[in-house]
Amino acid sequence: MTGIEPFAISCVSGIALPIFQSVFETGGKFLGLMGKKLDDKTKQLIYTASGEYGKRYFKRHGILKALGMREAVPLESVYTAVQFLDEQQIRSFESIQNLEEAYRQANKRNFQQQDCQKQEGLKIANEKQYLMVLGQPGAGKSTFLRKTGLEALKGKKGEFKHNCIPVFIELKSFTSSQIDIEKLIVEEFSICGFPHSEQFIAKALEQGKLLILLDGLDEVPTVNTNEVIGKIQNFVDRYDKNRFIVSCRTAAYRNNFQRFTDVKLADFDNSQIEQFIGNWFQSEVDKQAGTAQKCWELLQKPEYAAAKELAHTPLLLTFLCLNYDRSQNFPNNRSVLYKKALRILLEEWAAEKRILRDEIYQGLSTELEESLLSEIAYTGFETDKLFFSQREVVEEIKTFLAGNLNAPKHLDGEAVLKAIAVQQGILVERAEDVYSFSHLTLQEYLTAQYIADNNLIEPLVTGHFGDRRWREVFLLVAGLVRAKNGADDLLLLMEKEAQKYINRPKLQGLLQWADAATEGSEGDLKPVGKRAGAIANAIAITDAHAIANIYANGISVIYDDIYINAEANLMTIFYAKSIANANANAIVFTNANTITNADTIADAIKLAQEFEKIKIFHEVNFTQLISQLEELQQQLPDADQPKQIHLAFLDRLLDTWCHALHINPEIIKLSEEEAEALGDYLFANYLMIQCKEAAVRISAKTWEEIESRMLVVPENSTI
């Protein structure tokens, strides 16, 4: 038993019995049954066939097994309710410039507009008699149609509110010119044991008692497409009392069905991703281990933002869950993860669905196509472009094909672009004749692949090291270079470039102080971790002073340098603490990045207690410092005191800290440029640590030497 049979017996037989009775009453003369009523034997046949129909539907369309899953799972156990975008979101005529601006303003790793209206999928299916469901490959189109059929089979217990029997037809099976939709439907019922199937289906279609689910219009072989579309249109016109849902990839759809309401599957949002992960990891073992929560929390971390972007597509979220299930983690070398995701879109998904690749691909191997896509990705990323005109992409394809000895020369650039968009969805038409990669993550991976393949590591470092937009590319390149000394060369170039940020007296003074103040201390951190912790401490002090100054002076100075520095310092402290934590055996610094103004003294005391525990300073008496801070706390000015008194108090607080840490207060009073340069320097060093973690092959000796020089003024430095 699958569990669906009792519902199916009730639903299908409840619809079928009256239809059979009407067949007997009005059409039975052809069967020798004119005027007769259904006997118990025939009724039992219908009940049995109804249960068989439900069981057969479940076995064919109610289970999920994809991407190498070891065993199938019930579709409903992992199904996550989908949402639709309206027609306005399907057809856009925005310019490239507007799309670029909208994406950057949204500050999200997702191309879907943030303010678009979305509606629940089954709600729309209930409202619309004729529905065209569009979406990218792996967006969940087939799954939605299958789920809608399951809900229809549940009758009044289900969420589909129309009294219909679902019939699921895979359009990829229409491989010949002899296409008879009604005959296919008859066969679905005949094979389950329904008596007089032809007459039953003819009457059911006439009365509008079927929900006809036509899956994969884009999967019809190209030579048959026009004929299939014509057959479907004629069938819908002839039997227009029934309900129809058709699915098609967005890029393949050409507005062929005038009766139909077009909707597009929206990307999964955070709540849907979390729900899907919760549904996926629901075994007793996973529930006890909290696997779903751990997986979700990992994807929430900033370093996994690119992986999480893939999770907005159900197919790739399935892939991520399968990967997490194997090791309870995601690999440090993210290039392995993204390469697999790319291959799923390039070839594996079509192979699993048994879709014949278009003849356009004859001679264009997966490796050649990957090389072509990497060139398109790099060209765009290098020029800070995420969106491309159709003309630009077609020209790049033509140039690639013409310049590559092993590339087929008979292919047309526009046909190749269309095939990539329709069959794989790696390039997506975002507006009229405007394309982008389906995921920023894939563009970053392909850009990194192009850099690794063409030995462009030095231009990468000298041209883009300080650009946060290129962070993911650096990490991917580190994981892609396989040659001996490949990652070593990358890290040495990064180290050299990073030193350019500290060619300022105050910053060098800060580094020299951090090195001297922590050298030989007993704390359980590596020397670089201690130096990073000391810098975080110093910046936290001055940041507290800066923020407090803002409030003391009032909102009128909010755009002063002091405010800008305070903002910049937040990220500086974050990177410093991240470096320290990366060089410790455990997390030694919390996520608190600064001392807040609201309770300056209390926060200062907490900070002192935190540093007393980790013992990274060798000549600081924290017991005495905490005592001095507690004395200051008793002298905190009242809120109604003049601002000069508050500022004088803050100066005393800063002096107390600096005296205890043996640091000149002037060293940590940074200008806007200095604060920004320090932030860039710490970001660069943290990125080096992350690249080391992502690298496949790196010399232990090289890294040991780099680490010893990290956050230290170079010996040959001249200002």
N, C-alpha and C positions, 0 to 999 in steps of 0.2 A: 504493500500500500504506500502511495506517495503522500497521502493526506488530502489530496485535491479531489479524490473520487466522490466522497459524499456530497461535496458542494456541486461537482459537475453533474452528478446524477440528478440532483434537485434542479439545477439551473437548466441544463441541456434538455432533460426530459420534460421539464415544465414548459419549455418553448416547443419542443418537438411533438409532444402528444397532440396538442390542438391542431398543429400543422398536418400531422398524419390523418387526423380525423377529417380535416377539410379535404385532404387528398382523396380519402375514401368516399366522401360525400359528393365531391364535384368532379373528380378525375378518375375515380375508381373503375369506370367502365373499361378503361384500357387494361386494367389489372384483373378484371372479373370481380371487383369488390363493390360495385355501385350500390350505394345506399346502406352498406354494412357499417357496423360500429367496430371499433378496435376490440379484439378479443384479448383475454389475459395473456395468451402466449405472445402476441405481437407486442403488447405493452411491456412484457418482461424482456423481450428482445431489445426494445428501445431503452429500457432502464440499464440493461447490461452494456449496450453499445454506448450509452451516455457516459457511464463510468469508465469504459475503455477509452473514449475520446478524451476525457479529462486526464487519464493516466498517460496517454500518448502525448498530449500537449505538454504535460509537465516534463516527461522524459526528454522531449525534443527541445522545448523552449523554456523550461522552468528551472534549469540548472546552469551553473556557470563553471566553465573550465577554460582558462586562458593562460597564455604566456608560460607554459610549462608547469602549471599547477599539478601537484602530485595526484590529487583527486578532486573530483567535482564537488561543488557546494550548492545548496539550494539558492537560486537567484534571490529569493525574498529574504534570505538570511543576511545578505550583504547589500541589498538594494537601498539606495539613498534617493529620496524624492528629488526629482529634477525640477528646474525652473526654466521658463521660456522667456525669450526676448521677443518684443513685438516686431512688426514689419519694418518700422523705422530704423531699428538697429541692424536689420539685415542688409538694407540697401543704403549705403552712405555715399555722399558725394563730396566729402571733406577733402581739402587740399592736404598735401604732404606737410606743409608748414603747420597747419592747424592740428594735425594729428600728432606731430612731434611735440608741439607746445602742450597739448592736452595730456600727453603721456608724462612729460617731465613735471608738470604741475601736480599731477596726481601722486607722484612720488611712490609709485607701487610697481612691483615687478609683474604687472599683468596688463595686457593690452585692452581688456574689456573696459568700457567706460564705467566709471564708478557710480554715476548718478542715473544709470539706465533703469527703466521700469521692468520688473520681473514678475511673472505669475506662475503659480504652482501648476505643474504639468498635467496631472489628472483632472484638475479643475477645468483646464482648457479643453481637454479631451471630452469631458462631459458636455461642455458648452457648444463645441463645434462639430457639426455632422461630417464635414470634410476637412481633414487636417493634414497639412504637409509639414513634417518635422525635419528641419535642416540642422546641420552641425558638422564640425570637423571630424576627421577620423578618430575613433576612440572616445567621442564625446558622450556616448551612451544612447544613441538613437535606437539601435536594435534592442537594447535592454529595456528601454522605455516601452517599445511596442510589445515586447514579451510580457512585461509587467502588467500593462493595460489588459492584455488577454487573460492573464491570471485573475485579475480583479473582476473581469466580466464573468469568468467561470464560477466565481463565488456567489453570483446572483445578488440577492439582497444583502448578503453579508459582506460584499465587496465594495470598493470605492468607485467602481464604474456604475453609473446610475441608470443605464439603459438596458432593457431586457433583450440582450443580443447574445448569440453564440459566436465566440471569436474564431476566426480562421486566419492562421499565420502562413503567409506565402513568401518564400525567399525568391526575390526577382532574379538573382544570379542564375537560377535554374532555367531561365528563359534563353536557352542557347541556340534555339532553332527558330525558323520563321513560322513554324506551326504552333501558335500560342492560343490556348483555349483556357481562359481563366475559370469559366464555369466547370469545365471538365476536371480541372485540378481540385476544385472545391468538392465536387462529387467524390473524387477518389479519397479525399481526407476522411469523409464520413463512411464511405463504402468499406474501407480497410478496417474500420472499427466495428463493423457488423450491423450497420443500420440497414433495415430492409427498404427496398424501393428507393434507393438513395437519389436517383436522378429526379424522380417526381418530388421527393421531399425537398431537395435543394431548390428546384424550380419554384416551388411554392414559398419556401423560406425567403428566397430572393425577391419574389413578387411582393411578399408582405413586409419586407424590410426588417427581417429578424437576424441579420448577420452583421457582425463587426469584422470587417475585412482589413487585415493588417498586411500591407505590402511593403516588405522590408528591402531596402538597398536598391533604389532606382539607379544609383550611380554604378552599381555592380553588374548591370546588364552589359554584355559584350557590346562594344561600340557599334558593330555592324547591325545589331538588332534594336538599338535604342529607339529610333524613331517609330518603328513598328510597334514596339512594346508600349510606348507612350500612347500611340493611337488606340491600341487595344484596351488599355486601361481607361482612357477617356470614354470610349464607346461603352465599355462595361458599366462605368459609373453613370453615364447618361441613361442607360437602359434600366438599371436597377437603382434608381436614385433615392429609394426609401431607406436603403441600408446606410450604415455608418462606415466611413473609410478613413484610415490613417496610413499615410505613405511616408517613408523615410528616404532621405537623400543627402549626400554630402553637399554642403553649401556651394562649393566651387563648381559642382556639376549641374546645378539647378538653373534652368533657363525660363522660369515663369510659365511652364507649360500647362498648368492646371488652373484654369480660371475660376472654377467653383470653390477651390480650396483656400483655406486660410493658412498663410505661411507663417510659421514660427521657427525660432532658432533656439537650440539648447544653450543656455547660459553656462559659463564656466562655473565650476563648483566654488562656492564661497567658503569662508573659514568654518562655519557651522556645519556645512555639508561634508567638508573634508574630515572634520572631527567625528561626525556621525558615521561616515564610511569606515574610518579606522576602528571605531568602537564596534561596528557590526562585523568587521573582518576578524578581529581578535576577541571572539566571544566563547572560546572553549573554556572549560573549567580551569584548566592550567593557566590560560592567559588571564582569566578574571582574577585568579589568586595572585598572579605575578604583577598585575596592573600593566600588562603589555601595551594595551591601547593607549593608556595615559602617557606611558613613557615614550612611545613612538610619536604621539602628538606633541609632547613637550619638546622633544628633540627637533622637530620641524619648526618649532617656534623660535629656536635660537637664531641669532643673526647670521651665524656662519652657515646655516642650512637654508637661507632665504631662497637660493637658486633651486635647491631640490624641492622646496615647498611650491615654487612656481609650477613645476611639473605636476604637482598634486591637484591643480585646478582642472586637469583633464582626467576623467575616470579611468581610462586605460592606463595612463602612466601612474596614477595613484595606486592602481592594482599592482603595477610593477614595483613601486616603492614598498608596498606592504609585503610583497613576496620577498624582497631583498631584506627588509627589516626582520622578517620572520626567521630567516636563515641564521642570522648572527646577533639579533637583538641590537643592531646598530646599523649605521650607514658607513660605508668605507671612507677612510681618510682621503684616499685617492679618488676624488669625486669624478675624475675623468673616466674611470672605469664605469661608473654609474651612468654618466651621460652618454657615453659611447653606446652602451646597451640600449638606452632609451631611444637614441637616434636610429639604431638598427631595427628596433621594433617598428618604428614608423616607416623606415625605408623598405623593409621586406617582410619581417616576421608576421605583422598583423594581417597583411594581405594573404600570406601563405596559410595562416591559421583559419582564415575565413574562406580559403580556397577560391580567392578571386584571381582570375587570369590577368596578368600584367598586360597593359596595353602594348600594341606592337611598336609604339614609339620607343619602348625600352630595348628593342632588339639591338644589341651591340653596345648599349650603354650600361655597363656593369655597375653594381653597387659601389665598388671602389671608385670608379670614374665619377659617378654622380656625387659621391661624398666629397671628392676633390673639387668638383664644380661648386657645390654648395659652400665649401670652406672658403673659396675665393670670393664668392658673393658676400659671405658673412664678414670677412676681413676688410674688404673694400668699404663696406658700409660702416663698420665699427671704427676704422681708421679715420673716416671723415665725419664721425659723430652722427651717423644716420641710422635710424631704426626702420624707416619707411622708404620705399623705393618706387619710382614710377615703373610701369610695365615696360616702357621703352628702355629704361636703364637695365633692367634685369635681362630682357631679351638680347640686348647688345652684349652683355657680359657672357651670356650663354653662347651666342654666335662666336664671340672672340675665343672663348675656351675651346669650343669644338674645332674651330679652324686652326688653332695653334697647338693642338694636342695630336701627335702622330697616331695614337691608338684610339682616338675618339672617332665614332662613326661620322662621316661627312654628309650623309644624306638627311640628317635630322634637321627639322625646322625649329628655330629658337622659340617661337611662340607656342608650338605644339609641345615642346619639352616643358616649358613653364606651366602650361595647362595641365599636363600629365602629373607633374610634381604637386600642383595645388589640389587636383581632384583625387588622385590615387593615394597620396601620402599625407597631404596637408602640412608639409613642412614649411612651405611658403603659402601664406594666406592673403587673399585679397581683402584688405581692410576697408577700402572705399573703391569707387570706380577707378580702375586701372592703377591702384596704389596697393603695394604688397609689403608685407613684413614677414619675418620668421614667426612660426606659430608660438614659440616661446623665446624670450630673451635668453634663457639658459642655453638653448640650442645654438643661438647665434654666438654666444660667448664660447661655447665648446668648439664650434667650427672655426671661429677666429683663432683660438688657441692651437687647434690642429694645424691651421695654415702656417702659423708662426713656427711651430715645431718642425713641420715638414720642410719649410723653406729657410730654416736657420736664421730667423729674424729676432733672436733673443736680445741682441744689443740694441737695435732700434726700439724694441719694446720697452726696455729699461730706461734708456735715455729720453724717450719721448713720452712715456706714460706712467712713470713710477709714482708720481704724486697724485695721479688722477684716481679718485675713489671708484669711478665708473669701470676702471680696468682691473679692479681687485680680483674678481672671479677669473678673469683671463690669466692673470699671473699664477693663481693657484692651479689652474688647469694645465698651463704650460709646464709647471713643475712636475705634474703627474704624467705628462706625455713624453718628455724628453727621456730617451732610453740610452743614448750613447754614453760611453764612459766620460765622466766629468761633465755631463750635460747639466745636471742640476747644480753641480759645484760652480760651474761658470755663471749660471743664472744668479746664484746667491752672492757670489763675489762681485758681480756687476751691481747688484742691488745694494750691497754694502757700500761700495764706492759712491754710488749716486746718493745714498742716504746722508753721507757725511757733508754734502753740500748745504744741507739745511742748517748746520750748526756753525756756520762761519761768522758768528756774532759773539762779541765778548761776554755778554750776560749768559748766553746759552752754554758757552764753554765753561764759564765759571760755575754754572749750576751742575754740569756734568762732573766737573772736577771735585766740587763739594760732595756730590752723591757718592763718588768713588772713595774719597778719603773718609767720609763719615761712616761708611759701611764696611770698609776693608777689615777683615779679620774678626768680624762680629760672629756671635755663636748661633745665629738664627739658621733654621733648616731650609734655606733657599740657596740656589746657586748665586754666585756673585752678581750676575746680570739681574737676577730677580730682586736682590737686595737694592741694587742701584735704582731699579724701576720703582720699587716701593718707596725709597727715599724721595724720588722726584714727585711721585703721587702725593706724598705727605706735604712737600713744600708748596706744590701748586694748590692743594686743598686749602692751605692756610691763606695764601694770597687771594684765592678765589672767594673765600669767606669774607675777607676784608673788602674785596671789590663789590660783591653783592650787597653787603651791608651798607657800603657807601651809597649805593643806588637808592636804597630805601631811606637812608638818613637825609639825602639831598632832595628826595622827592622825584616824582615821575618825570619832571622836566629835563633831567639829564639822562634819560633812558637810552638815548642814542650816543652818549659819550663813549670814548674809547674804553672807559672802565667797564661799561656794560658789555661791549663787544668782546673784550678780553674774558670776562666772566663766562660768556657763552662758549667761547673757543676753549676755555679751560676745562669745561665739562668733558669734552671728547679727549682732551689731553690726559686727564686723570684716568678716563676709561682705558685708553691704550696703555698707559703706564701700569695700571693694575693688571691688565690682561697679560702684559709681558711678565710681571711678577708671578702671577698665578701659573703661567705656562712653565715657569722654572721652579715650581714648588712641588712637593709630593702630594699636596692637597690644596684646596681653595683656601687661601689665607686672607684674601680681601673680599669683602662683601660688595654688593652692587651700589652701595651708597657712594656717590662720586664726589661729594663736596660737603662742606659744612653749611647748613642752611642758615639764613638770617633769622628765621623765626625763633631759634633757640641756640644762638651762636655759641655761648659758653658751654651749654650741655653737650652740644655736638663736638666741641673742641675736646672736652674731657673724654668722650667716647673714643675719639680718634686717638688720643694719647694712650688710652687703655688698650686699644687694638694694636698699636705699634709696640707697646710694652710686652705684649704676649709673644709677638713674632721675633723679637730680639734681632732686628737687622742693623741697629746702630750700636757702635761699640763704646761711645763715650757720652751717652745721653742718660741723664738721671730722670727717668720718667716718673718715679715716685715723687720727686721734688716738683717736677713740672705739673703733675696732676694736683698736687697740694696748692701750688701757686694759682692754677686755674680755678680751683674751688674757692680760693680767697677772692679772686676777681669776680666770681659769680655772686658773691655777697655784696659787691660794690656796683652791680649792674644798674645803670641809670634808669629812672622811671621813664615811661613812654612820653610824658609831657615835658621832659627836660629839653633844653635847646639842642639843636643838631650839633653844635660845636662840641658839646659835652659827649654826645654819642660818638662823634668821630675821634675825639681824644681817647675815649675808652677803647675803641677798636684799634687805635694805634698801640695802646698798651698791650692789648691782646696779641697783636702781631709781634711786638718786641719781645714779649715773654716767650713765645714760640721760638722765634729766631735765636734768641739768646740760649735757650735750652738745646737747640739743634746745632749751635755754632755756625750759623749761616748769616751772611750779610743780607739784611732786608732788601737792599737795592737789587740784589741778584734776581730776586723773584718778583720784583715789580716790573712786569714785562709790558712792552708796547704792543699794539695790535699786531704789527708785523712779526715781532718776536714770539708772541703767543701762538700765532698761526704757524710759524716755522717750527716751533717745538712740537706742536700737534702733528705736523707733517712728518717730522723726524720719528716720533714715537709710533705713528701709524706705519711708517716704512719698516721699522724694526719688528713690529708685531706681524706685519705681512711676511717678513723674512722667516719668522718662526713658523707661521702657518704654511709657507711654501716648503719648508724643511719637512713638516709633518706630511705634506701631500706628495712629496717626491718618492719615486720608486727606487732611485739609486743615487746615493750621496755618500761621499767619503766622510768617515767619522773624524778623521784628522782635520779636514777642511772645516767642518761644522764646529769643532772644538775651538779652532783658531778664530772663526768669525764670532762665536759666542763670547770669547774672552775679550774681544774688542768692542762688543756691543755696549752702547751707552757710555763709551769712553772717548775722550778727545783724542783724535789721531796724533801720533807722535810728531809727524811732519806738518802738523797744522799751522798755518800762518794766517793771521787776520789782517 
